Amino acid sequence: MSKIRGKKPTRNVKMLLSSKGLRADKWLVVRTYPNKLKVVHRDTGTLKNVLFN
């Protein structure tokens, strides 16, 4: 099973993640969409969709 590679979040994405209750230093951005982010956890590899408006 391969690990998904993500990129470090920008400052605005860090603020968005922290507003959703996630620790920004533990998540990497895999893909951005117009109304959501697909992020992966650095340690566990868990994928999560973060919705925003």
mmCIF entry with sequence, helices, sheets and N, C-alpha, C, O atoms, coordinates in Angstrom:
data_MODEL
# 
_entry.id   MODEL 
# 
_entity.id                         1 
_entity.type                       polymer 
_entity.pdbx_number_of_molecules   1 
# 
_entity_poly.entity_id                      1 
_entity_poly.type                           'polypeptide(L)' 
_entity_poly.nstd_linkage                   no 
_entity_poly.nstd_monomer                   no 
_entity_poly.pdbx_seq_one_letter_code       MSKIRGKKPTRNVKMLLSSKGLRADKWLVVRTYPNKLKVVHRDTGTLKNVLFN 
_entity_poly.pdbx_seq_one_letter_code_can   MSKIRGKKPTRNVKMLLSSKGLRADKWLVVRTYPNKLKVVHRDTGTLKNVLFN 
_entity_poly.pdbx_strand_id                 A 
# 
loop_
_entity_poly_seq.entity_id 
_entity_poly_seq.num 
_entity_poly_seq.mon_id 
_entity_poly_seq.hetero 
1 1  MET n 
1 2  SER n 
1 3  LYS n 
1 4  ILE n 
1 5  ARG n 
1 6  GLY n 
1 7  LYS n 
1 8  LYS n 
1 9  PRO n 
1 10 THR n 
1 11 ARG n 
1 12 ASN n 
1 13 VAL n 
1 14 LYS n 
1 15 MET n 
1 16 LEU n 
1 17 LEU n 
1 18 SER n 
1 19 SER n 
1 20 LYS n 
1 21 GLY n 
1 22 LEU n 
1 23 ARG n 
1 24 ALA n 
1 25 ASP n 
1 26 LYS n 
1 27 TRP n 
1 28 LEU n 
1 29 VAL n 
1 30 VAL n 
1 31 ARG n 
1 32 THR n 
1 33 TYR n 
1 34 PRO n 
1 35 ASN n 
1 36 LYS n 
1 37 LEU n 
1 38 LYS n 
1 39 VAL n 
1 40 VAL n 
1 41 HIS n 
1 42 ARG n 
1 43 ASP n 
1 44 THR n 
1 45 GLY n 
1 46 THR n 
1 47 LEU n 
1 48 LYS n 
1 49 ASN n 
1 50 VAL n 
1 51 LEU n 
1 52 PHE n 
1 53 ASN n 
# 
_struct_asym.id          A 
_struct_asym.entity_id   1 
# 
loop_
_struct_conf.conf_type_id 
_struct_conf.id 
_struct_conf.pdbx_PDB_helix_id 
_struct_conf.beg_label_comp_id 
_struct_conf.beg_label_asym_id 
_struct_conf.beg_label_seq_id 
_struct_conf.pdbx_beg_PDB_ins_code 
_struct_conf.end_label_comp_id 
_struct_conf.end_label_asym_id 
_struct_conf.end_label_seq_id 
_struct_conf.pdbx_end_PDB_ins_code 
_struct_conf.beg_auth_comp_id 
_struct_conf.beg_auth_asym_id 
_struct_conf.beg_auth_seq_id 
_struct_conf.end_auth_comp_id 
_struct_conf.end_auth_asym_id 
_struct_conf.end_auth_seq_id 
_struct_conf.pdbx_PDB_helix_class 
_struct_conf.details 
_struct_conf.pdbx_PDB_helix_length 
HELX_P HELX_P1 AA1 ARG A 11 ? SER A 19 ? ARG A 11 SER A 19 1 ? 9 
HELX_P HELX_P2 AA2 ALA A 24 ? LYS A 26 ? ALA A 24 LYS A 26 5 ? 3 
# 
_struct_conf_type.id          HELX_P 
_struct_conf_type.criteria    ? 
_struct_conf_type.reference   ? 
# 
_struct_sheet.id               AA1 
_struct_sheet.type             ? 
_struct_sheet.number_strands   3 
_struct_sheet.details          ? 
# 
loop_
_struct_sheet_order.sheet_id 
_struct_sheet_order.range_id_1 
_struct_sheet_order.range_id_2 
_struct_sheet_order.offset 
_struct_sheet_order.sense 
AA1 1 2 ? anti-parallel 
AA1 2 3 ? anti-parallel 
# 
loop_
_struct_sheet_range.sheet_id 
_struct_sheet_range.id 
_struct_sheet_range.beg_label_comp_id 
_struct_sheet_range.beg_label_asym_id 
_struct_sheet_range.beg_label_seq_id 
_struct_sheet_range.pdbx_beg_PDB_ins_code 
_struct_sheet_range.end_label_comp_id 
_struct_sheet_range.end_label_asym_id 
_struct_sheet_range.end_label_seq_id 
_struct_sheet_range.pdbx_end_PDB_ins_code 
_struct_sheet_range.beg_auth_comp_id 
_struct_sheet_range.beg_auth_asym_id 
_struct_sheet_range.beg_auth_seq_id 
_struct_sheet_range.end_auth_comp_id 
_struct_sheet_range.end_auth_asym_id 
_struct_sheet_range.end_auth_seq_id 
AA1 1 TRP A 27 ? THR A 32 ? TRP A 27 THR A 32 
AA1 2 LYS A 36 ? HIS A 41 ? LYS A 36 HIS A 41 
AA1 3 LEU A 47 ? LEU A 51 ? LEU A 47 LEU A 51 
# 
loop_
_atom_site.group_PDB 
_atom_site.id 
_atom_site.type_symbol 
_atom_site.label_atom_id 
_atom_site.label_alt_id 
_atom_site.label_comp_id 
_atom_site.label_asym_id 
_atom_site.label_entity_id 
_atom_site.label_seq_id 
_atom_site.pdbx_PDB_ins_code 
_atom_site.Cartn_x 
_atom_site.Cartn_y 
_atom_site.Cartn_z 
_atom_site.occupancy 
_atom_site.B_iso_or_equiv 
_atom_site.pdbx_formal_charge 
_atom_site.auth_seq_id 
_atom_site.auth_comp_id 
_atom_site.auth_asym_id 
_atom_site.auth_atom_id 
_atom_site.pdbx_PDB_model_num 
ATOM 1   N N  . MET A 1 1  ? 0.848   -1.174 0.000  1.00 0.00 ? 1  MET A N  1 
ATOM 2   C CA . MET A 1 1  ? 0.000   0.000  0.000  1.00 0.00 ? 1  MET A CA 1 
ATOM 3   C C  . MET A 1 1  ? 0.887   1.228  0.000  1.00 0.00 ? 1  MET A C  1 
ATOM 4   O O  . MET A 1 1  ? 1.745   1.386  0.868  1.00 0.00 ? 1  MET A O  1 
ATOM 5   N N  . SER A 1 2  ? 0.677   2.098  -0.977 1.00 0.00 ? 2  SER A N  1 
ATOM 6   C CA . SER A 1 2  ? 1.516   3.281  -1.077 1.00 0.00 ? 2  SER A CA 1 
ATOM 7   C C  . SER A 1 2  ? 0.940   4.418  -0.249 1.00 0.00 ? 2  SER A C  1 
ATOM 8   O O  . SER A 1 2  ? -0.268  4.512  -0.035 1.00 0.00 ? 2  SER A O  1 
ATOM 9   N N  . LYS A 1 3  ? 1.821   5.261  0.200  1.00 0.00 ? 3  LYS A N  1 
ATOM 10  C CA . LYS A 1 3  ? 1.422   6.407  1.001  1.00 0.00 ? 3  LYS A CA 1 
ATOM 11  C C  . LYS A 1 3  ? 1.141   7.589  0.083  1.00 0.00 ? 3  LYS A C  1 
ATOM 12  O O  . LYS A 1 3  ? 1.890   7.838  -0.862 1.00 0.00 ? 3  LYS A O  1 
ATOM 13  N N  . ILE A 1 4  ? 0.075   8.308  0.357  1.00 0.00 ? 4  ILE A N  1 
ATOM 14  C CA . ILE A 1 4  ? -0.300  9.470  -0.440 1.00 0.00 ? 4  ILE A CA 1 
ATOM 15  C C  . ILE A 1 4  ? 0.568   10.651 -0.016 1.00 0.00 ? 4  ILE A C  1 
ATOM 16  O O  . ILE A 1 4  ? 0.705   10.945 1.172  1.00 0.00 ? 4  ILE A O  1 
ATOM 17  N N  . ARG A 1 5  ? 1.144   11.315 -0.997 1.00 0.00 ? 5  ARG A N  1 
ATOM 18  C CA . ARG A 1 5  ? 1.972   12.474 -0.706 1.00 0.00 ? 5  ARG A CA 1 
ATOM 19  C C  . ARG A 1 5  ? 1.141   13.743 -0.781 1.00 0.00 ? 5  ARG A C  1 
ATOM 20  O O  . ARG A 1 5  ? 0.348   13.938 -1.702 1.00 0.00 ? 5  ARG A O  1 
ATOM 21  N N  . GLY A 1 6  ? 1.340   14.587 0.195  1.00 0.00 ? 6  GLY A N  1 
ATOM 22  C CA . GLY A 1 6  ? 0.646   15.859 0.214  1.00 0.00 ? 6  GLY A CA 1 
ATOM 23  C C  . GLY A 1 6  ? 1.644   16.995 0.300  1.00 0.00 ? 6  GLY A C  1 
ATOM 24  O O  . GLY A 1 6  ? 2.847   16.777 0.446  1.00 0.00 ? 6  GLY A O  1 
ATOM 25  N N  . LYS A 1 7  ? 1.130   18.210 0.206  1.00 0.00 ? 7  LYS A N  1 
ATOM 26  C CA . LYS A 1 7  ? 1.974   19.398 0.311  1.00 0.00 ? 7  LYS A CA 1 
ATOM 27  C C  . LYS A 1 7  ? 1.669   20.123 1.609  1.00 0.00 ? 7  LYS A C  1 
ATOM 28  O O  . LYS A 1 7  ? 0.576   20.006 2.164  1.00 0.00 ? 7  LYS A O  1 
ATOM 29  N N  . LYS A 1 8  ? 2.650   20.869 2.081  1.00 0.00 ? 8  LYS A N  1 
ATOM 30  C CA . LYS A 1 8  ? 2.446   21.643 3.300  1.00 0.00 ? 8  LYS A CA 1 
ATOM 31  C C  . LYS A 1 8  ? 1.365   22.692 3.072  1.00 0.00 ? 8  LYS A C  1 
ATOM 32  O O  . LYS A 1 8  ? 1.323   23.316 2.011  1.00 0.00 ? 8  LYS A O  1 
ATOM 33  N N  . PRO A 1 9  ? 0.497   22.892 4.048  1.00 0.00 ? 9  PRO A N  1 
ATOM 34  C CA . PRO A 1 9  ? -0.581  23.875 3.880  1.00 0.00 ? 9  PRO A CA 1 
ATOM 35  C C  . PRO A 1 9  ? -0.056  25.309 3.954  1.00 0.00 ? 9  PRO A C  1 
ATOM 36  O O  . PRO A 1 9  ? 0.907   25.601 4.662  1.00 0.00 ? 9  PRO A O  1 
ATOM 37  N N  . THR A 1 10 ? -0.709  26.187 3.211  1.00 0.00 ? 10 THR A N  1 
ATOM 38  C CA . THR A 1 10 ? -0.372  27.604 3.259  1.00 0.00 ? 10 THR A CA 1 
ATOM 39  C C  . THR A 1 10 ? -0.955  28.211 4.538  1.00 0.00 ? 10 THR A C  1 
ATOM 40  O O  . THR A 1 10 ? -1.646  27.532 5.297  1.00 0.00 ? 10 THR A O  1 
ATOM 41  N N  . ARG A 1 11 ? -0.677  29.459 4.759  1.00 0.00 ? 11 ARG A N  1 
ATOM 42  C CA . ARG A 1 11 ? -1.157  30.119 5.978  1.00 0.00 ? 11 ARG A CA 1 
ATOM 43  C C  . ARG A 1 11 ? -2.680  30.146 6.024  1.00 0.00 ? 11 ARG A C  1 
ATOM 44  O O  . ARG A 1 11 ? -3.276  29.888 7.070  1.00 0.00 ? 11 ARG A O  1 
ATOM 45  N N  . ASN A 1 12 ? -3.314  30.458 4.888  1.00 0.00 ? 12 ASN A N  1 
ATOM 46  C CA . ASN A 1 12 ? -4.778  30.507 4.860  1.00 0.00 ? 12 ASN A CA 1 
ATOM 47  C C  . ASN A 1 12 ? -5.378  29.129 5.103  1.00 0.00 ? 12 ASN A C  1 
ATOM 48  O O  . ASN A 1 12 ? -6.389  29.004 5.795  1.00 0.00 ? 12 ASN A O  1 
ATOM 49  N N  . VAL A 1 13 ? -4.766  28.099 4.543  1.00 0.00 ? 13 VAL A N  1 
ATOM 50  C CA . VAL A 1 13 ? -5.264  26.737 4.749  1.00 0.00 ? 13 VAL A CA 1 
ATOM 51  C C  . VAL A 1 13 ? -5.066  26.326 6.205  1.00 0.00 ? 13 VAL A C  1 
ATOM 52  O O  . VAL A 1 13 ? -5.915  25.634 6.768  1.00 0.00 ? 13 VAL A O  1 
ATOM 53  N N  . LYS A 1 14 ? -3.976  26.735 6.815  1.00 0.00 ? 14 LYS A N  1 
ATOM 54  C CA . LYS A 1 14 ? -3.749  26.440 8.236  1.00 0.00 ? 14 LYS A CA 1 
ATOM 55  C C  . LYS A 1 14 ? -4.841  27.059 9.098  1.00 0.00 ? 14 LYS A C  1 
ATOM 56  O O  . LYS A 1 14 ? -5.332  26.423 10.031 1.00 0.00 ? 14 LYS A O  1 
ATOM 57  N N  . MET A 1 15 ? -5.221  28.295 8.792  1.00 0.00 ? 15 MET A N  1 
ATOM 58  C CA . MET A 1 15 ? -6.283  28.950 9.552  1.00 0.00 ? 15 MET A CA 1 
ATOM 59  C C  . MET A 1 15 ? -7.613  28.231 9.346  1.00 0.00 ? 15 MET A C  1 
ATOM 60  O O  . MET A 1 15 ? -8.396  28.098 10.286 1.00 0.00 ? 15 MET A O  1 
ATOM 61  N N  . LEU A 1 16 ? -7.874  27.765 8.125  1.00 0.00 ? 16 LEU A N  1 
ATOM 62  C CA . LEU A 1 16 ? -9.100  27.024 7.842  1.00 0.00 ? 16 LEU A CA 1 
ATOM 63  C C  . LEU A 1 16 ? -9.130  25.710 8.615  1.00 0.00 ? 16 LEU A C  1 
ATOM 64  O O  . LEU A 1 16 ? -10.150 25.365 9.212  1.00 0.00 ? 16 LEU A O  1 
ATOM 65  N N  . LEU A 1 17 ? -8.024  24.977 8.607  1.00 0.00 ? 17 LEU A N  1 
ATOM 66  C CA . LEU A 1 17 ? -7.967  23.703 9.323  1.00 0.00 ? 17 LEU A CA 1 
ATOM 67  C C  . LEU A 1 17 ? -8.164  23.902 10.820 1.00 0.00 ? 17 LEU A C  1 
ATOM 68  O O  . LEU A 1 17 ? -8.883  23.135 11.461 1.00 0.00 ? 17 LEU A O  1 
ATOM 69  N N  . SER A 1 18 ? -7.534  24.919 11.375 1.00 0.00 ? 18 SER A N  1 
ATOM 70  C CA . SER A 1 18 ? -7.676  25.151 12.811 1.00 0.00 ? 18 SER A CA 1 
ATOM 71  C C  . SER A 1 18 ? -9.095  25.603 13.167 1.00 0.00 ? 18 SER A C  1 
ATOM 72  O O  . SER A 1 18 ? -9.578  25.316 14.263 1.00 0.00 ? 18 SER A O  1 
ATOM 73  N N  . SER A 1 19 ? -9.766  26.307 12.248 1.00 0.00 ? 19 SER A N  1 
ATOM 74  C CA . SER A 1 19 ? -11.151 26.698 12.517 1.00 0.00 ? 19 SER A CA 1 
ATOM 75  C C  . SER A 1 19 ? -12.090 25.495 12.491 1.00 0.00 ? 19 SER A C  1 
ATOM 76  O O  . SER A 1 19 ? -13.168 25.535 13.086 1.00 0.00 ? 19 SER A O  1 
ATOM 77  N N  . LYS A 1 20 ? -11.685 24.426 11.805 1.00 0.00 ? 20 LYS A N  1 
ATOM 78  C CA . LYS A 1 20 ? -12.474 23.191 11.752 1.00 0.00 ? 20 LYS A CA 1 
ATOM 79  C C  . LYS A 1 20 ? -12.098 22.218 12.872 1.00 0.00 ? 20 LYS A C  1 
ATOM 80  O O  . LYS A 1 20 ? -12.628 21.109 12.938 1.00 0.00 ? 20 LYS A O  1 
ATOM 81  N N  . GLY A 1 21 ? -11.182 22.635 13.750 1.00 0.00 ? 21 GLY A N  1 
ATOM 82  C CA . GLY A 1 21 ? -10.815 21.806 14.896 1.00 0.00 ? 21 GLY A CA 1 
ATOM 83  C C  . GLY A 1 21 ? -9.698  20.825 14.623 1.00 0.00 ? 21 GLY A C  1 
ATOM 84  O O  . GLY A 1 21 ? -9.510  19.882 15.392 1.00 0.00 ? 21 GLY A O  1 
ATOM 85  N N  . LEU A 1 22 ? -8.949  21.019 13.545 1.00 0.00 ? 22 LEU A N  1 
ATOM 86  C CA . LEU A 1 22 ? -7.840  20.129 13.213 1.00 0.00 ? 22 LEU A CA 1 
ATOM 87  C C  . LEU A 1 22 ? -6.523  20.841 13.488 1.00 0.00 ? 22 LEU A C  1 
ATOM 88  O O  . LEU A 1 22 ? -6.418  22.056 13.320 1.00 0.00 ? 22 LEU A O  1 
ATOM 89  N N  . ARG A 1 23 ? -5.522  20.080 13.911 1.00 0.00 ? 23 ARG A N  1 
ATOM 90  C CA . ARG A 1 23 ? -4.186  20.652 14.111 1.00 0.00 ? 23 ARG A CA 1 
ATOM 91  C C  . ARG A 1 23 ? -3.505  20.764 12.758 1.00 0.00 ? 23 ARG A C  1 
ATOM 92  O O  . ARG A 1 23 ? -3.248  19.758 12.098 1.00 0.00 ? 23 ARG A O  1 
ATOM 93  N N  . ALA A 1 24 ? -3.215  21.989 12.351 1.00 0.00 ? 24 ALA A N  1 
ATOM 94  C CA . ALA A 1 24 ? -2.690  22.245 11.008 1.00 0.00 ? 24 ALA A CA 1 
ATOM 95  C C  . ALA A 1 24 ? -1.318  21.620 10.780 1.00 0.00 ? 24 ALA A C  1 
ATOM 96  O O  . ALA A 1 24 ? -0.965  21.312 9.641  1.00 0.00 ? 24 ALA A O  1 
ATOM 97  N N  . ASP A 1 25 ? -0.541  21.428 11.841 1.00 0.00 ? 25 ASP A N  1 
ATOM 98  C CA . ASP A 1 25 ? 0.797   20.854 11.665 1.00 0.00 ? 25 ASP A CA 1 
ATOM 99  C C  . ASP A 1 25 ? 0.763   19.346 11.446 1.00 0.00 ? 25 ASP A C  1 
ATOM 100 O O  . ASP A 1 25 ? 1.797   18.749 11.147 1.00 0.00 ? 25 ASP A O  1 
ATOM 101 N N  . LYS A 1 26 ? -0.395  18.721 11.587 1.00 0.00 ? 26 LYS A N  1 
ATOM 102 C CA . LYS A 1 26 ? -0.514  17.270 11.415 1.00 0.00 ? 26 LYS A CA 1 
ATOM 103 C C  . LYS A 1 26 ? -1.146  16.865 10.087 1.00 0.00 ? 26 LYS A C  1 
ATOM 104 O O  . LYS A 1 26 ? -1.263  15.672 9.806  1.00 0.00 ? 26 LYS A O  1 
ATOM 105 N N  . TRP A 1 27 ? -1.560  17.837 9.258  1.00 0.00 ? 27 TRP A N  1 
ATOM 106 C CA . TRP A 1 27 ? -2.264  17.520 8.017  1.00 0.00 ? 27 TRP A CA 1 
ATOM 107 C C  . TRP A 1 27 ? -1.531  18.095 6.813  1.00 0.00 ? 27 TRP A C  1 
ATOM 108 O O  . TRP A 1 27 ? -0.949  19.177 6.891  1.00 0.00 ? 27 TRP A O  1 
ATOM 109 N N  . LEU A 1 28 ? -1.562  17.359 5.687  1.00 0.00 ? 28 LEU A N  1 
ATOM 110 C CA . LEU A 1 28 ? -0.987  17.799 4.424  1.00 0.00 ? 28 LEU A CA 1 
ATOM 111 C C  . LEU A 1 28 ? -2.104  17.885 3.389  1.00 0.00 ? 28 LEU A C  1 
ATOM 112 O O  . LEU A 1 28 ? -3.047  17.094 3.422  1.00 0.00 ? 28 LEU A O  1 
ATOM 113 N N  . VAL A 1 29 ? -1.998  18.841 2.473  1.00 0.00 ? 29 VAL A N  1 
ATOM 114 C CA . VAL A 1 29 ? -3.024  19.045 1.455  1.00 0.00 ? 29 VAL A CA 1 
ATOM 115 C C  . VAL A 1 29 ? -2.722  18.151 0.258  1.00 0.00 ? 29 VAL A C  1 
ATOM 116 O O  . VAL A 1 29 ? -1.635  18.209 -0.317 1.00 0.00 ? 29 VAL A O  1 
ATOM 117 N N  . VAL A 1 30 ? -3.704  17.320 -0.112 1.00 0.00 ? 30 VAL A N  1 
ATOM 118 C CA . VAL A 1 30 ? -3.564  16.432 -1.255 1.00 0.00 ? 30 VAL A CA 1 
ATOM 119 C C  . VAL A 1 30 ? -4.152  17.081 -2.505 1.00 0.00 ? 30 VAL A C  1 
ATOM 120 O O  . VAL A 1 30 ? -3.538  17.051 -3.572 1.00 0.00 ? 30 VAL A O  1 
ATOM 121 N N  . ARG A 1 31 ? -5.338  17.666 -2.372 1.00 0.00 ? 31 ARG A N  1 
ATOM 122 C CA . ARG A 1 31 ? -6.034  18.246 -3.518 1.00 0.00 ? 31 ARG A CA 1 
ATOM 123 C C  . ARG A 1 31 ? -6.929  19.376 -3.036 1.00 0.00 ? 31 ARG A C  1 
ATOM 124 O O  . ARG A 1 31 ? -7.498  19.306 -1.946 1.00 0.00 ? 31 ARG A O  1 
ATOM 125 N N  . THR A 1 32 ? -7.053  20.425 -3.857 1.00 0.00 ? 32 THR A N  1 
ATOM 126 C CA . THR A 1 32 ? -7.969  21.516 -3.539 1.00 0.00 ? 32 THR A CA 1 
ATOM 127 C C  . THR A 1 32 ? -9.084  21.540 -4.573 1.00 0.00 ? 32 THR A C  1 
ATOM 128 O O  . THR A 1 32 ? -8.846  21.357 -5.766 1.00 0.00 ? 32 THR A O  1 
ATOM 129 N N  . TYR A 1 33 ? -10.290 21.764 -4.105 1.00 0.00 ? 33 TYR A N  1 
ATOM 130 C CA . TYR A 1 33 ? -11.477 21.905 -4.929 1.00 0.00 ? 33 TYR A CA 1 
ATOM 131 C C  . TYR A 1 33 ? -12.084 23.269 -4.626 1.00 0.00 ? 33 TYR A C  1 
ATOM 132 O O  . TYR A 1 33 ? -11.689 23.907 -3.651 1.00 0.00 ? 33 TYR A O  1 
ATOM 133 N N  . PRO A 1 34 ? -13.037 23.735 -5.438 1.00 0.00 ? 34 PRO A N  1 
ATOM 134 C CA . PRO A 1 34 ? -13.627 25.062 -5.179 1.00 0.00 ? 34 PRO A CA 1 
ATOM 135 C C  . PRO A 1 34 ? -14.288 25.203 -3.812 1.00 0.00 ? 34 PRO A C  1 
ATOM 136 O O  . PRO A 1 34 ? -14.319 26.303 -3.261 1.00 0.00 ? 34 PRO A O  1 
ATOM 137 N N  . ASN A 1 35 ? -14.819 24.111 -3.249 1.00 0.00 ? 35 ASN A N  1 
ATOM 138 C CA . ASN A 1 35 ? -15.512 24.232 -1.965 1.00 0.00 ? 35 ASN A CA 1 
ATOM 139 C C  . ASN A 1 35 ? -15.025 23.241 -0.914 1.00 0.00 ? 35 ASN A C  1 
ATOM 140 O O  . ASN A 1 35 ? -15.649 23.115 0.139  1.00 0.00 ? 35 ASN A O  1 
ATOM 141 N N  . LYS A 1 36 ? -13.926 22.535 -1.176 1.00 0.00 ? 36 LYS A N  1 
ATOM 142 C CA . LYS A 1 36 ? -13.403 21.609 -0.174 1.00 0.00 ? 36 LYS A CA 1 
ATOM 143 C C  . LYS A 1 36 ? -11.922 21.348 -0.395 1.00 0.00 ? 36 LYS A C  1 
ATOM 144 O O  . LYS A 1 36 ? -11.369 21.626 -1.460 1.00 0.00 ? 36 LYS A O  1 
ATOM 145 N N  . LEU A 1 37 ? -11.304 20.812 0.633  1.00 0.00 ? 37 LEU A N  1 
ATOM 146 C CA . LEU A 1 37 ? -9.907  20.380 0.581  1.00 0.00 ? 37 LEU A CA 1 
ATOM 147 C C  . LEU A 1 37 ? -9.859  18.888 0.876  1.00 0.00 ? 37 LEU A C  1 
ATOM 148 O O  . LEU A 1 37 ? -10.629 18.387 1.696  1.00 0.00 ? 37 LEU A O  1 
ATOM 149 N N  . LYS A 1 38 ? -8.968  18.191 0.218  1.00 0.00 ? 38 LYS A N  1 
ATOM 150 C CA . LYS A 1 38 ? -8.712  16.802 0.555  1.00 0.00 ? 38 LYS A CA 1 
ATOM 151 C C  . LYS A 1 38 ? -7.354  16.793 1.249  1.00 0.00 ? 38 LYS A C  1 
ATOM 152 O O  . LYS A 1 38 ? -6.340  17.152 0.651  1.00 0.00 ? 38 LYS A O  1 
ATOM 153 N N  . VAL A 1 39 ? -7.342  16.377 2.519  1.00 0.00 ? 39 VAL A N  1 
ATOM 154 C CA . VAL A 1 39 ? -6.123  16.396 3.308  1.00 0.00 ? 39 VAL A CA 1 
ATOM 155 C C  . VAL A 1 39 ? -5.816  14.986 3.813  1.00 0.00 ? 39 VAL A C  1 
ATOM 156 O O  . VAL A 1 39 ? -6.703  14.141 3.936  1.00 0.00 ? 39 VAL A O  1 
ATOM 157 N N  . VAL A 1 40 ? -4.542  14.759 4.100  1.00 0.00 ? 40 VAL A N  1 
ATOM 158 C CA . VAL A 1 40 ? -4.095  13.470 4.608  1.00 0.00 ? 40 VAL A CA 1 
ATOM 159 C C  . VAL A 1 40 ? -3.304  13.707 5.889  1.00 0.00 ? 40 VAL A C  1 
ATOM 160 O O  . VAL A 1 40 ? -2.532  14.662 5.984  1.00 0.00 ? 40 VAL A O  1 
ATOM 161 N N  . HIS A 1 41 ? -3.502  12.835 6.871  1.00 0.00 ? 41 HIS A N  1 
ATOM 162 C CA . HIS A 1 41 ? -2.802  12.958 8.148  1.00 0.00 ? 41 HIS A CA 1 
ATOM 163 C C  . HIS A 1 41 ? -1.347  12.523 7.968  1.00 0.00 ? 41 HIS A C  1 
ATOM 164 O O  . HIS A 1 41 ? -1.072  11.520 7.310  1.00 0.00 ? 41 HIS A O  1 
ATOM 165 N N  . ARG A 1 42 ? -0.433  13.269 8.546  1.00 0.00 ? 42 ARG A N  1 
ATOM 166 C CA . ARG A 1 42 ? 0.994   12.982 8.383  1.00 0.00 ? 42 ARG A CA 1 
ATOM 167 C C  . ARG A 1 42 ? 1.403   11.620 8.940  1.00 0.00 ? 42 ARG A C  1 
ATOM 168 O O  . ARG A 1 42 ? 2.223   10.928 8.338  1.00 0.00 ? 42 ARG A O  1 
ATOM 169 N N  . ASP A 1 43 ? 0.847   11.234 10.069 1.00 0.00 ? 43 ASP A N  1 
ATOM 170 C CA . ASP A 1 43 ? 1.286   10.015 10.743 1.00 0.00 ? 43 ASP A CA 1 
ATOM 171 C C  . ASP A 1 43 ? 0.495   8.778  10.333 1.00 0.00 ? 43 ASP A C  1 
ATOM 172 O O  . ASP A 1 43 ? 1.081   7.733  10.051 1.00 0.00 ? 43 ASP A O  1 
ATOM 173 N N  . THR A 1 44 ? -0.822  8.888  10.297 1.00 0.00 ? 44 THR A N  1 
ATOM 174 C CA . THR A 1 44 ? -1.662  7.717  10.065 1.00 0.00 ? 44 THR A CA 1 
ATOM 175 C C  . THR A 1 44 ? -2.035  7.494  8.615  1.00 0.00 ? 44 THR A C  1 
ATOM 176 O O  . THR A 1 44 ? -2.380  6.375  8.238  1.00 0.00 ? 44 THR A O  1 
ATOM 177 N N  . GLY A 1 45 ? -1.976  8.537  7.785  1.00 0.00 ? 45 GLY A N  1 
ATOM 178 C CA . GLY A 1 45 ? -2.360  8.403  6.382  1.00 0.00 ? 45 GLY A CA 1 
ATOM 179 C C  . GLY A 1 45 ? -3.851  8.479  6.147  1.00 0.00 ? 45 GLY A C  1 
ATOM 180 O O  . GLY A 1 45 ? -4.320  8.160  5.054  1.00 0.00 ? 45 GLY A O  1 
ATOM 181 N N  . THR A 1 46 ? -4.607  8.895  7.151  1.00 0.00 ? 46 THR A N  1 
ATOM 182 C CA . THR A 1 46 ? -6.057  9.010  7.043  1.00 0.00 ? 46 THR A CA 1 
ATOM 183 C C  . THR A 1 46 ? -6.421  10.167 6.130  1.00 0.00 ? 46 THR A C  1 
ATOM 184 O O  . THR A 1 46 ? -5.914  11.276 6.296  1.00 0.00 ? 46 THR A O  1 
ATOM 185 N N  . LEU A 1 47 ? -7.310  9.910  5.156  1.00 0.00 ? 47 LEU A N  1 
ATOM 186 C CA . LEU A 1 47 ? -7.803  10.967 4.264  1.00 0.00 ? 47 LEU A CA 1 
ATOM 187 C C  . LEU A 1 47 ? -9.048  11.600 4.857  1.00 0.00 ? 47 LEU A C  1 
ATOM 188 O O  . LEU A 1 47 ? -9.865  10.922 5.481  1.00 0.00 ? 47 LEU A O  1 
ATOM 189 N N  . LYS A 1 48 ? -9.190  12.903 4.659  1.00 0.00 ? 48 LYS A N  1 
ATOM 190 C CA . LYS A 1 48 ? -10.351 13.621 5.171  1.00 0.00 ? 48 LYS A CA 1 
ATOM 191 C C  . LYS A 1 48 ? -10.699 14.734 4.201  1.00 0.00 ? 48 LYS A C  1 
ATOM 192 O O  . LYS A 1 48 ? -9.811  15.390 3.655  1.00 0.00 ? 48 LYS A O  1 
ATOM 193 N N  . ASN A 1 49 ? -11.987 14.949 3.987  1.00 0.00 ? 49 ASN A N  1 
ATOM 194 C CA . ASN A 1 49 ? -12.468 16.073 3.192  1.00 0.00 ? 49 ASN A CA 1 
ATOM 195 C C  . ASN A 1 49 ? -12.898 17.182 4.144  1.00 0.00 ? 49 ASN A C  1 
ATOM 196 O O  . ASN A 1 49 ? -13.678 16.950 5.068  1.00 0.00 ? 49 ASN A O  1 
ATOM 197 N N  . VAL A 1 50 ? -12.386 18.384 3.913  1.00 0.00 ? 50 VAL A N  1 
ATOM 198 C CA . VAL A 1 50 ? -12.721 19.540 4.739  1.00 0.00 ? 50 VAL A CA 1 
ATOM 199 C C  . VAL A 1 50 ? -13.533 20.497 3.880  1.00 0.00 ? 50 VAL A C  1 
ATOM 200 O O  . VAL A 1 50 ? -13.023 21.043 2.902  1.00 0.00 ? 50 VAL A O  1 
ATOM 201 N N  . LEU A 1 51 ? -14.785 20.699 4.239  1.00 0.00 ? 51 LEU A N  1 
ATOM 202 C CA . LEU A 1 51 ? -15.672 21.579 3.500  1.00 0.00 ? 51 LEU A CA 1 
ATOM 203 C C  . LEU A 1 51 ? -15.552 23.018 3.996  1.00 0.00 ? 51 LEU A C  1 
ATOM 204 O O  . LEU A 1 51 ? -15.387 23.258 5.192  1.00 0.00 ? 51 LEU A O  1 
ATOM 205 N N  . PHE A 1 52 ? -15.635 23.969 3.075  1.00 0.00 ? 52 PHE A N  1 
ATOM 206 C CA . PHE A 1 52 ? -15.652 25.374 3.452  1.00 0.00 ? 52 PHE A CA 1 
ATOM 207 C C  . PHE A 1 52 ? -16.526 26.123 2.460  1.00 0.00 ? 52 PHE A C  1 
ATOM 208 O O  . PHE A 1 52 ? -16.863 25.600 1.397  1.00 0.00 ? 52 PHE A O  1 
ATOM 209 N N  . ASN A 1 53 ? -16.889 27.339 2.807  1.00 0.00 ? 53 ASN A N  1 
ATOM 210 C CA . ASN A 1 53 ? -17.756 28.153 1.940  1.00 0.00 ? 53 ASN A CA 1 
ATOM 211 C C  . ASN A 1 53 ? -17.006 29.309 1.375  1.00 0.00 ? 53 ASN A C  1 
ATOM 212 O O  . ASN A 1 53 ? -17.571 30.104 0.623  1.00 0.00 ? 53 ASN A O  1 
# 
